[in-house]
Amino acid sequence: MGGKLPTPNPSWREGGLLRIVAMGDLVFDVLVQSNEDELSLESDITARIIVRPGGSAANFAVRAARLLGDEGRVSFISKVGNDDSGTALVQILEREGVQPQVAVEQTERPSGTVLVFVNRSGRRTMVTDPGASRALTVAELEVHADLLTNCHAFHLTSYSLFTEPPRSAALRACQLAHQGGAIVSLDPSSHHLIETLGRDLYAAFAQAVAPDIFLSNLDEGRLLCGEQEPEVVARAMHRFAPIVALKLGADGCIVSQRDGDMQHIPVVPTAVVDTTGAGDAFAAAFVIGYLQSSDIVVAGKQANTVAAGVVGRLGAR
């Protein structure tokens, strides 16, 4: 990939809408909030349990729709099971102002569910049954070719890259988005799944995505580059994209552009209840901030603020 920074297409400023497309999992989160530090085998504990809509890329889409309001149009590509959960998940997207482009699985494969255990400090452990979300095919993706070639930004989470058939569908979606001149953003999504897949193989898939913006947290960045210091990690992540936003949790973020400026942006301290969805909110705010300003610092400040608002309550949305 070259060193040229992506230039946001300003066409929506002429009376049009900012068009954003996201692709990935659409699931229900079963959130278990406990005063325990961790779950123990054969234990019996009391916890608060709630069910909320989730999926990393779906959270991005909902947050983007909320941030843009009437100034944008956000579409979401995914797949659900032929069940009541799938119907409900699509209806929730519609109520949030997101335009669902969601295929329905015709086998007995159900819609996905994620169990999220949140401990007393707000840190989470996730157990995932992605269900039909990880069954999206290239043929089902091709139905949305016009949508992808006519958007201003396309966001992908790496959950779609870890297995087939969604990997091939995701890479095709990125190809179509690039053809249309969209800014493509990629979130590595999972330190554990990158490690399981193998960081070199993941790196090859990430480079095939050819993102303009790479949105990594520090653990993911350290794994991918083998470095420890945040500034060194951020600079190393430019192997994937000309713009890097490295999420540092309570320490804010580092934003960097290839062969250019790097800046650490602190965040106002916030009491952490649940970190679920904070990274997705950060990504949505950063992408929109960059599209609107062409300035990574402005985008980083906006992303920090939005993410801080998410960690103060239970649930991703």
NUNU-505357 format. One record per residue (C-alpha): y, x, z; residue in three letters. Coordinates in Angstrom, 2 decimals, decimal comma. Layout:
% residues N
- Y_X_Z_ALA
...
END
This chain:
% residues 317
- 0,00_0,00_0,00_MET
- 3,46_1,20_-0,81_GLY
- 6,27_1,78_1,62_GLY
- 8,59_-0,90_0,28_LYS
- 9,58_-3,49_2,89_LEU
- 8,87_-7,13_2,02_PRO
- 11,89_-9,15_0,96_THR
- 11,89_-12,80_2,06_PRO
- 12,34_-15,21_-0,83_ASN
- 15,57_-17,11_-0,02_PRO
- 14,90_-20,01_-2,41_SER
- 14,63_-22,56_0,41_TRP
- 18,25_-21,91_1,34_ARG
- 19,30_-23,78_-1,80_GLU
- 18,47_-27,22_-0,48_GLY
- 14,73_-26,59_-0,25_GLY
- 12,28_-26,20_2,58_LEU
- 10,79_-23,03_4,05_LEU
- 7,11_-23,36_3,12_ARG
- 4,56_-21,68_5,38_ILE
- 0,78_-21,83_5,08_VAL
- -1,72_-20,71_7,73_ALA
- -5,50_-20,52_7,53_MET
- -8,18_-20,25_10,20_GLY
- -10,08_-22,02_12,96_ASP
- -9,41_-25,59_14,07_LEU
- -11,19_-26,30_17,37_VAL
- -10,90_-27,92_20,76_PHE
- -10,26_-25,65_23,75_ASP
- -11,97_-26,54_27,01_VAL
- -9,75_-24,80_29,57_LEU
- -11,16_-23,92_32,98_VAL
- -8,41_-22,83_35,39_GLN
- -9,81_-21,23_38,53_SER
- -8,55_-19,39_41,58_ASN
- -11,44_-16,97_41,14_GLU
- -10,91_-13,57_39,54_ASP
- -14,08_-13,89_37,48_GLU
- -17,12_-16,10_37,01_LEU
- -20,30_-15,06_38,78_SER
- -23,85_-15,93_37,79_LEU
- -25,42_-18,80_39,73_GLU
- -22,08_-19,65_41,33_SER
- -20,67_-23,08_42,10_ASP
- -16,89_-23,25_41,99_ILE
- -14,19_-25,89_41,75_THR
- -11,68_-25,60_38,92_ALA
- -9,17_-27,58_36,93_ARG
- -10,67_-28,49_33,53_ILE
- -8,68_-29,87_30,62_ILE
- -9,35_-30,27_26,89_VAL
- -6,65_-29,28_24,41_ARG
- -6,52_-28,69_20,65_PRO
- -6,71_-25,03_19,71_GLY
- -7,67_-22,37_17,21_GLY
- -5,47_-19,30_16,82_SER
- -4,20_-20,03_13,32_ALA
- -3,83_-23,74_14,13_ALA
- -1,70_-22,80_17,15_ASN
- 0,44_-20,68_14,81_PHE
- 0,88_-23,62_12,44_ALA
- 1,86_-26,05_15,19_VAL
- 4,34_-23,59_16,70_ARG
- 5,85_-22,89_13,27_ALA
- 6,26_-26,61_12,62_ALA
- 7,99_-27,07_15,97_ARG
- 10,34_-24,16_15,35_LEU
- 11,27_-25,23_11,83_LEU
- 11,50_-28,98_12,30_GLY
- 13,03_-30,63_9,25_ASP
- 13,91_-27,25_7,74_GLU
- 10,35_-26,36_6,84_GLY
- 6,97_-27,52_5,68_ARG
- 3,91_-26,04_7,36_VAL
- 0,42_-26,48_5,91_SER
- -2,87_-25,52_7,51_PHE
- -6,14_-24,73_5,73_ILE
- -9,39_-25,08_7,67_SER
- -12,65_-26,99_7,97_LYS
- -14,03_-29,39_10,57_VAL
- -17,28_-31,20_11,18_GLY
- -17,94_-34,76_10,07_ASN
- -17,43_-36,01_13,62_ASP
- -14,93_-37,63_15,97_ASP
- -13,67_-34,23_17,13_SER
- -12,82_-33,22_13,58_GLY
- -10,99_-36,48_12,93_THR
- -9,00_-36,08_16,16_ALA
- -8,08_-32,46_15,42_LEU
- -6,67_-33,41_12,01_VAL
- -4,72_-36,34_13,46_GLN
- -3,19_-34,08_16,10_ILE
- -1,97_-31,68_13,41_LEU
- -0,36_-34,58_11,58_GLU
- 1,41_-35,74_14,73_ARG
- 2,77_-32,21_15,17_GLU
- 4,30_-32,29_11,69_GLY
- 1,70_-29,96_10,14_VAL
- 0,21_-30,91_6,79_GLN
- -3,58_-30,51_7,17_PRO
- -5,51_-29,19_4,19_GLN
- -8,83_-29,54_5,95_VAL
- -12,29_-29,74_4,38_ALA
- -15,01_-31,78_6,09_VAL
- -18,47_-30,26_6,57_GLU
- -21,20_-32,42_5,03_GLN
- -24,08_-30,99_7,08_THR
- -24,73_-31,54_10,77_GLU
- -22,59_-28,54_11,68_ARG
- -20,07_-29,85_14,26_PRO
- -16,40_-29,12_14,74_SER
- -15,76_-26,02_16,83_GLY
- -15,25_-25,73_20,58_THR
- -13,95_-22,83_22,68_VAL
- -14,51_-22,49_26,41_LEU
- -11,52_-20,67_27,93_VAL
- -11,87_-19,42_31,51_PHE
- -8,44_-18,67_33,01_VAL
- -8,44_-16,68_36,26_ASN
- -5,87_-16,68_39,06_ARG
- -3,66_-14,10_37,31_SER
- -3,59_-16,04_34,04_GLY
- -5,92_-13,72_32,14_ARG
- -8,54_-15,43_30,01_ARG
- -12,11_-15,04_28,83_THR
- -13,23_-17,04_25,78_MET
- -16,66_-18,28_24,74_VAL
- -16,52_-19,57_21,17_THR
- -18,62_-21,94_19,09_ASP
- -16,54_-21,95_15,89_PRO
- -18,65_-24,64_14,24_GLY
- -17,49_-25,81_10,84_ALA
- -14,31_-23,70_11,00_SER
- -16,34_-20,64_9,98_ARG
- -17,96_-22,42_7,02_ALA
- -14,96_-22,62_4,66_LEU
- -15,97_-21,48_1,17_THR
- -14,05_-19,98_-1,74_VAL
- -14,58_-23,18_-3,72_ALA
- -13,01_-25,23_-0,91_GLU
- -10,14_-22,74_-0,71_LEU
- -9,44_-22,85_-4,45_GLU
- -8,42_-26,51_-4,12_VAL
- -5,27_-25,19_-2,41_HIS
- -4,37_-22,56_-5,03_ALA
- -1,07_-24,23_-5,97_ASP
- -0,09_-24,49_-2,32_LEU
- -0,72_-20,78_-1,77_LEU
- 1,10_-19,59_-4,88_THR
- 4,16_-21,65_-3,96_ASN
- 4,69_-20,76_-0,31_CYS
- 7,15_-18,33_1,25_HIS
- 4,76_-17,02_3,90_ALA
- 1,01_-17,03_4,48_PHE
- -0,48_-16,27_7,90_HIS
- -4,09_-15,27_8,49_LEU
- -5,95_-14,58_11,71_THR
- -8,81_-12,11_11,53_SER
- -11,34_-14,61_12,85_TYR
- -11,67_-15,54_9,16_SER
- -12,53_-11,92_8,28_LEU
- -15,41_-11,31_10,69_PHE
- -18,08_-13,35_8,85_THR
- -18,94_-14,97_5,54_GLU
- -18,20_-17,35_3,89_PRO
- -14,66_-17,54_5,35_PRO
- -14,05_-13,83_4,66_ARG
- -14,25_-14,30_0,90_SER
- -12,12_-17,44_1,16_ALA
- -9,52_-15,61_3,24_ALA
- -9,28_-12,66_0,86_LEU
- -8,88_-15,05_-2,07_ARG
- -6,14_-16,91_-0,18_ALA
- -4,28_-13,64_0,39_CYS
- -4,60_-12,76_-3,29_GLN
- -3,10_-16,11_-4,30_LEU
- -0,29_-15,83_-1,76_ALA
- 0,61_-12,34_-2,98_HIS
- 0,60_-13,56_-6,58_GLN
- 3,19_-16,17_-5,64_GLY
- 5,40_-13,61_-3,89_GLY
- 4,77_-14,82_-0,33_ALA
- 5,07_-12,59_2,71_ILE
- 1,57_-12,23_4,15_VAL
- 1,04_-11,69_7,89_SER
- -2,20_-10,72_9,62_LEU
- -3,22_-10,91_13,29_ASP
- -6,24_-8,76_14,28_PRO
- -7,17_-11,53_16,72_SER
- -9,98_-9,99_18,77_SER
- -10,54_-6,51_20,20_HIS
- -14,16_-7,41_20,96_HIS
- -14,98_-8,74_17,48_LEU
- -13,35_-5,74_15,80_ILE
- -15,49_-3,47_17,96_GLU
- -18,63_-5,49_17,13_THR
- -17,92_-5,45_13,39_LEU
- -16,90_-1,78_13,45_GLY
- -13,31_-0,61_13,27_ARG
- -13,73_1,18_9,93_ASP
- -15,19_-1,90_8,27_LEU
- -12,51_-4,08_9,81_TYR
- -9,84_-1,66_8,59_ALA
- -11,21_-1,97_5,06_ALA
- -10,96_-5,77_5,20_PHE
- -7,48_-5,63_6,72_ALA
- -6,30_-3,31_3,98_GLN
- -7,78_-5,68_1,39_ALA
- -5,58_-8,41_2,87_VAL
- -2,61_-6,09_2,16_ALA
- -0,38_-7,72_4,79_PRO
- 3,36_-7,27_4,81_ASP
- 3,43_-7,89_8,56_ILE
- 0,74_-6,71_11,01_PHE
- 0,82_-8,39_14,44_LEU
- -1,40_-6,49_16,86_SER
- -1,68_-6,35_20,62_ASN
- -1,96_-2,98_22,33_LEU
- -5,72_-3,10_22,95_ASP
- -6,41_-3,93_19,31_GLU
- -4,02_-1,21_18,15_GLY
- -5,59_1,42_20,40_ARG
- -9,04_0,56_19,09_LEU
- -7,96_0,70_15,46_LEU
- -6,08_4,00_15,61_CYS
- -7,68_5,83_18,53_GLY
- -4,30_6,55_20,14_GLU
- -3,00_5,44_23,54_GLN
- 0,80_5,64_23,66_GLU
- 2,37_2,39_22,39_PRO
- 4,91_4,11_20,11_GLU
- 2,17_6,23_18,51_VAL
- -0,04_3,17_18,11_VAL
- 2,75_1,20_16,46_ALA
- 3,44_3,99_13,98_ARG
- -0,27_4,35_13,20_ALA
- -0,56_0,64_12,40_MET
- 1,58_1,21_9,33_HIS
- -1,64_2,14_7,57_ARG
- -2,02_-1,64_7,28_PHE
- 1,50_-2,95_6,65_ALA
- 5,14_-1,93_6,19_PRO
- 6,18_-4,04_9,21_ILE
- 4,39_-3,82_12,56_VAL
- 4,96_-5,93_15,66_ALA
- 2,97_-4,50_18,57_LEU
- 2,61_-7,00_21,43_LYS
- 2,77_-5,43_24,91_LEU
- 2,39_-8,51_27,12_GLY
- 4,75_-8,37_30,08_ALA
- 6,41_-5,29_28,55_ASP
- 7,60_-7,21_25,50_GLY
- 6,93_-5,69_22,10_CYS
- 7,57_-2,78_19,78_ILE
- 8,79_-3,56_16,28_VAL
- 8,61_-0,93_13,58_SER
- 9,12_-0,55_9,86_GLN
- 7,39_2,10_7,80_ARG
- 9,49_5,26_7,40_ASP
- 12,26_3,52_9,31_GLY
- 13,39_2,19_12,64_ASP
- 11,25_1,52_15,69_MET
- 12,51_-0,37_18,73_GLN
- 11,05_-1,50_22,04_HIS
- 12,20_-5,02_22,91_ILE
- 11,72_-6,01_26,57_PRO
- 11,10_-9,59_27,65_VAL
- 12,47_-11,56_30,57_VAL
- 9,76_-11,51_33,30_PRO
- 7,85_-14,79_33,45_THR
- 5,34_-16,11_35,98_ALA
- 2,03_-16,13_34,08_VAL
- -0,14_-19,22_34,30_VAL
- -2,22_-18,84_31,11_ASP
- -1,89_-16,35_28,23_THR
- -3,83_-18,55_25,78_THR
- -1,81_-19,06_22,61_GLY
- 1,02_-16,68_23,54_ALA
- 0,14_-14,29_20,73_GLY
- 0,01_-17,16_18,23_ASP
- 3,44_-18,39_19,33_ALA
- 4,76_-14,81_19,10_PHE
- 3,42_-14,52_15,55_ALA
- 4,96_-17,81_14,40_ALA
- 8,34_-16,96_15,87_ALA
- 8,29_-13,43_14,46_PHE
- 7,39_-14,51_10,93_VAL
- 10,02_-17,24_10,90_ILE
- 12,61_-14,95_12,47_GLY
- 12,00_-12,33_9,81_TYR
- 12,07_-14,85_6,97_LEU
- 15,40_-16,17_8,17_GLN
- 17,08_-12,86_9,06_SER
- 15,26_-10,01_7,22_SER
- 15,68_-8,16_10,54_ASP
- 12,68_-7,04_12,60_ILE
- 14,71_-6,75_15,82_VAL
- 16,04_-10,29_15,53_VAL
- 12,50_-11,45_14,79_ALA
- 11,08_-9,52_17,76_GLY
- 13,60_-10,95_20,22_LYS
- 12,88_-14,48_19,04_GLN
- 9,13_-13,88_19,25_ALA
- 9,36_-12,54_22,82_ASN
- 11,35_-15,56_23,95_THR
- 8,99_-18,09_22,41_VAL
- 5,85_-16,35_23,71_ALA
- 7,30_-16,17_27,24_ALA
- 7,67_-19,94_27,19_GLY
- 3,95_-20,34_26,48_VAL
- 2,51_-18,20_29,29_VAL
- 4,23_-20,25_31,96_GLY
- 1,93_-23,25_31,52_ARG
- -1,73_-24,05_30,92_LEU
- -2,90_-24,36_27,32_GLY
- -2,06_-22,78_23,98_ALA
- 0,37_-25,45_22,81_ARG
END
